[in-house]
Amino acid sequence: MPTISFFYGIAIQMFFDDHNPPHFHARYGTARAVVRISDGQIMAGELPPTAARMVKDWALLRRAELEHNWQRAISLQELEKIAGPDGQG
């Protein structure tokens, strides 16, 4: 599962040819969550409150890039890095 962004210790990953609805996986330490791209809501799992808020805010800010990567993933194309809120990818 490629890591498309990493910020403040949070890894954002996306599977190739994954199931709908469009989503990504967020990992922070041992915490894991599946996050819907459309609204940044956690669909499964959980993250600590601060990490969850940062992931949601980032997802809403980067929604177009996440949707673009989702289309690439379902087409089995290489995924692109997305900058985090700290400007890192």
Residue frames as qw, qx, qy, qz and C-alpha x, y, z in Angstrom:
[[0.000, 0.892, 0.452, 0.000, 0.00, 0.00, 0.00],
 [0.468, 0.400, -0.022, 0.788, 1.78, 3.17, -1.16],
 [0.276, -0.659, -0.357, 0.602, 2.25, 6.05, 1.26],
 [0.339, 0.691, 0.362, 0.526, 1.09, 9.19, -0.53],
 [0.059, -0.797, 0.138, -0.585, 1.69, 11.65, 2.31],
 [0.690, -0.298, -0.510, 0.418, 3.37, 11.74, 5.71],
 [0.002, 0.636, -0.118, 0.763, 2.95, 14.56, 8.22],
 [0.412, -0.533, 0.402, -0.620, 3.27, 14.93, 11.98],
 [0.243, -0.231, 0.921, -0.197, 3.83, 11.17, 12.30],
 [0.695, 0.353, 0.455, -0.430, 0.68, 10.35, 10.31],
 [0.173, -0.161, 0.803, 0.548, 1.04, 8.12, 7.24],
 [0.636, 0.441, 0.164, -0.611, -1.60, 8.50, 4.53],
 [0.221, -0.191, 0.894, 0.340, -1.87, 5.43, 2.29],
 [0.694, 0.347, 0.000, -0.631, -4.03, 4.23, -0.57],
 [0.636, -0.018, 0.764, 0.110, -4.57, 0.72, -1.93],
 [0.176, 0.223, -0.634, -0.719, -4.61, -0.02, -5.64],
 [0.451, -0.160, -0.723, -0.499, -7.98, -1.17, -7.06],
 [0.013, 0.087, 0.769, -0.633, -9.73, -0.72, -3.69],
 [0.032, -0.581, -0.810, -0.070, -13.48, -0.82, -2.90],
 [0.098, -0.546, -0.166, -0.816, -15.85, 2.16, -2.91],
 [0.203, 0.971, 0.124, 0.026, -16.55, 4.68, -1.49],
 [0.553, 0.596, -0.277, 0.511, -13.31, 6.51, -2.34],
 [0.640, -0.766, 0.039, -0.036, -11.13, 6.54, 0.77],
 [0.452, 0.589, -0.573, 0.347, -7.62, 6.43, 2.15],
 [0.814, -0.392, -0.382, 0.195, -5.97, 4.83, 5.15],
 [0.023, -0.824, 0.323, -0.465, -4.40, 6.88, 7.93],
 [0.839, -0.214, -0.412, 0.284, -1.88, 5.40, 10.39],
 [0.073, -0.789, 0.324, -0.517, -0.61, 7.09, 13.51],
 [0.290, -0.424, 0.786, -0.344, 1.47, 4.87, 15.76],
 [0.134, 0.081, 0.988, -0.007, -0.66, 1.80, 16.37],
 [0.415, 0.532, 0.453, -0.583, -3.90, 3.64, 15.53],
 [0.151, 0.036, 0.740, 0.655, -5.45, 3.07, 12.11],
 [0.405, 0.539, 0.444, -0.590, -8.46, 4.50, 10.33],
 [0.329, 0.349, 0.681, 0.553, -10.18, 4.37, 6.96],
 [0.034, 0.549, 0.203, -0.810, -11.16, 7.90, 5.92],
 [0.481, 0.671, 0.555, 0.106, -13.73, 8.88, 3.28],
 [0.407, 0.074, 0.230, 0.881, -12.31, 11.33, 0.73],
 [0.023, -0.665, -0.500, -0.554, -15.56, 13.25, 0.16],
 [0.363, -0.833, -0.116, -0.402, -15.84, 14.62, 3.70],
 [0.207, 0.554, -0.635, 0.496, -12.83, 13.44, 5.71],
 [0.739, -0.404, 0.223, -0.491, -14.98, 11.33, 8.03],
 [0.101, -0.345, 0.930, -0.080, -13.56, 8.17, 9.60],
 [0.758, 0.019, -0.381, -0.529, -15.45, 5.15, 8.22],
 [0.937, -0.204, -0.279, 0.044, -13.64, 2.46, 10.23],
 [0.680, 0.026, -0.350, 0.643, -11.04, 2.34, 12.96],
 [0.265, -0.946, -0.185, 0.018, -10.01, 5.35, 15.00],
 [0.523, 0.411, -0.233, 0.709, -7.29, 7.91, 15.53],
 [0.313, -0.428, -0.460, 0.712, -6.51, 10.02, 18.58],
 [0.159, 0.856, 0.442, -0.216, -8.68, 13.18, 18.52],
 [0.064, -0.793, 0.248, 0.552, -5.92, 15.59, 17.48],
 [0.253, -0.194, 0.797, 0.513, -4.68, 13.28, 14.70],
 [0.293, 0.540, 0.784, 0.082, -8.27, 12.71, 13.52],
 [0.124, 0.896, 0.217, -0.366, -8.86, 16.47, 13.31],
 [0.131, -0.641, 0.492, 0.574, -5.60, 17.05, 11.41],
 [0.303, 0.065, 0.870, 0.383, -6.39, 14.25, 8.95],
 [0.266, 0.717, 0.641, -0.065, -9.91, 15.57, 8.33],
 [0.045, 0.883, -0.022, -0.466, -8.72, 19.16, 7.82],
 [0.208, -0.449, 0.681, 0.540, -5.96, 17.96, 5.48],
 [0.344, 0.284, 0.864, 0.234, -8.36, 15.72, 3.51],
 [0.248, 0.836, 0.446, -0.200, -10.79, 18.58, 2.95],
 [0.032, -0.824, 0.279, 0.491, -7.96, 20.87, 1.82],
 [0.076, -0.424, 0.797, 0.424, -6.48, 18.20, -0.49],
 [0.700, 0.284, 0.553, -0.351, -9.74, 16.62, -1.67],
 [0.658, 0.677, -0.154, -0.291, -9.11, 17.18, -5.41],
 [0.195, 0.615, -0.764, -0.015, -5.65, 15.64, -5.17],
 [0.434, -0.126, 0.847, -0.281, -6.99, 12.68, -3.21],
 [0.745, 0.446, 0.332, -0.367, -9.77, 12.13, -5.75],
 [0.510, 0.708, -0.444, -0.204, -7.19, 12.29, -8.55],
 [0.037, -0.446, 0.887, -0.111, -5.05, 9.68, -6.78],
 [0.643, 0.109, 0.654, -0.383, -8.14, 7.51, -6.21],
 [0.750, 0.587, -0.008, -0.305, -8.77, 7.48, -9.98],
 [0.317, 0.653, -0.687, -0.021, -5.12, 6.60, -10.57],
 [0.332, -0.292, 0.852, -0.281, -5.30, 3.80, -7.98],
 [0.750, 0.260, 0.506, -0.339, -8.37, 2.14, -9.48],
 [0.704, 0.674, -0.171, -0.145, -6.65, 2.33, -12.88],
 [0.916, -0.215, 0.109, 0.320, -3.54, 0.71, -11.35],
 [0.454, 0.740, -0.112, 0.483, -1.42, 3.77, -12.14],
 [0.530, -0.009, -0.440, 0.725, 1.42, 5.06, -9.99],
 [0.267, -0.865, -0.420, 0.057, 0.15, 7.31, -7.19],
 [0.304, 0.651, -0.120, 0.685, 1.37, 10.86, -6.70],
 [0.404, -0.243, -0.544, 0.694, 2.69, 12.30, -3.45],
 [0.165, -0.823, -0.343, -0.421, 0.51, 14.92, -1.76],
 [0.214, 0.396, -0.435, 0.780, 1.97, 17.58, 0.51],
 [0.404, -0.524, -0.693, 0.287, 0.94, 17.56, 4.13],
 [0.147, -0.952, -0.252, -0.091, -0.13, 20.64, 6.09],
 [0.532, -0.702, 0.206, 0.426, 3.53, 21.10, 7.05],
 [0.368, 0.800, -0.331, -0.338, 4.47, 21.36, 3.36],
 [0.181, -0.403, 0.887, 0.136, 6.11, 17.93, 3.37],
 [0.691, 0.165, -0.440, -0.549, 4.96, 14.95, 1.29]]
